[in-house]
Amino acid sequence: MAPPVQQNIRLPSLASIRAFEAAARLGSFGRAAEELCITASAVGKRITQLESWLGQALFERGSRGVLLTTAGHEYLEQIETALRLLSDISLHHRGQKPRDSLRLVTTPSFGHSVLGPHLHEFTQTHPNLDMSVVMSIPYLDIGPSQADFWIRFGLGRYPGAVSELLTDDVVFPACSPDYLRRHGPLRQPADLKFAHLLHSPLDPWRPWFDAAGLDWPEPEEGISFFDLGMAMAAACAGQGVMITRRSLASRSLQSGQLIAPFSITAAPDSHYYLCRDASMPLTGVRLSFSLWLRDLCRRIPRIPPGG
């Protein structure tokens, strides 16, 4: 009996596929280059070769980065399955417990102030977890499209996503003790007329002005911070008075880096939400992480303003 005829199967190079998968997962040629220990231009060249081999574009290139095309999304789903199978075969050792993976996209402020100081609590109880945490830019709505969860800052309405409220904050002014010594005292809200007000479109002053009975417009002079963590760093360094919220400022208030000179608080429009794709089942390690994060946000110390 004659042996079966071997088909000459043509495949794209594994290097090109790995470059595409990394760039799609991380949302950037530069980040993919760091992970693969090559240059960004090499990543771009490999992806261009892959696109040429497939005969269609996988990314839309723009000044703000790269976005997957429809064909790119479809190809990513196909190769993720193939790569996972290859990985499972190579790592399948008898008696070895399968590893879980979790990919989280978070805003910088929540990541630095809430998640970062406490994430070890979750990872220590899940030793077989491989977790990646990627930052997004909430004001510009820029972030990777592929993830298990997104921590978003806003109104909680995201098409195609299930959103769970994480924080139910109030906002209030805060500044460093050094700033208060140099520019105080701040005995009543009207004293802020002579203060340097740090401002951000993410957490505007107007809700607190209204709660304090101040018919003042939103501050426009000086630096406008598009990241609440940067605004907090400036306030801790004695550069002015900021509007902040308990979920982000509790550690700085406890340590004495910030003080809240008034007891007046206001309800903001925006809060932090844990979001996931509506089609993604909430089971296994995803369910565990969701429950842990909601519990963490309830446990964050609540330092009363003015206290």
Phi, psi and omega in degrees: 000128183290142179293154180298147180287127178282123177278139178274089184276123178266130180229149173291160182292145178297327179298320179292319180295317179296321179296317179296312182298317180295316180295321179292319182289322185265348177075019185196137173294323181295315179293323177298321179297319179297318181293322183271356180061041174228180179275159178297325179294325177294321175299312180300320181293318179295321179290322176298319177297319179294317178298320178296319179295320181279337181078025178201154182283137179256337180231150166259117180271137178213176182293337182262005179131205183236146178230142178291138170281175176300317177297323178297318178298316181296317181292324179299316179300321181292313185285332177299318177298314181295316181295323179295320178296317179298319180294319180297322180294316184286335183256003185278093176253144182299131178084357182272130180285132180301145180267144175267159175226148180213130179241124185237134173249128183224157173290151181301316184297314179294321180298316183283319189271329186247304188288310185306311182293344187238355187299332180299333179301318182282315184292330178293331178270358178227071186294341180263024181258131169255115186236136174239136180241122184240141180273147174241172177243097190296321184296325180263359181055045180249130178181163180300146182272342183256116179194162173278322180220152170235131170264114186243151180245117182170216186263354176088005180252104182228112183305134178079004183238149170265126184244132176242128180294126179261319185233141175239076191275162160241159179244155183196160177285149176210152178207174179277154175301325179296318178297319181295323178294321184278330188235359182280195359279162175244086184271330180218157185307325182296341178295343178292350179301330183256009181263159174273110184267113173285138186222157181209140176292344179286322177228086183289161179282335192305317178302322180286322175306314181297316181295330181271001179076026180255117179272065184248148175283166176297132179301141179234338183282153177086202184273134172257121183268128178260018174215124183293331177295321177293320177298321179292321178298321178294319179294317179297331180276005175083024184269354178161192180253133181241162167267127181224181182223156188297323183298329182266328191258359188300319181293320179291327177289319179294321182282346181089003176294327177235151172228150178254107187286344183235154177269355182284134176233166178220153178272121179278167175280326188258146176221176178266137181231144171264118186242148174214158177299134184299337182272354183274123178291140180264085182223171173057226184293333178295316178296317180299317181294318179301314180294319181295316184292320177296321177294320178301315182294334175282333183273345182304129182306135180257100180270116182293130176304139180081359183263000000 
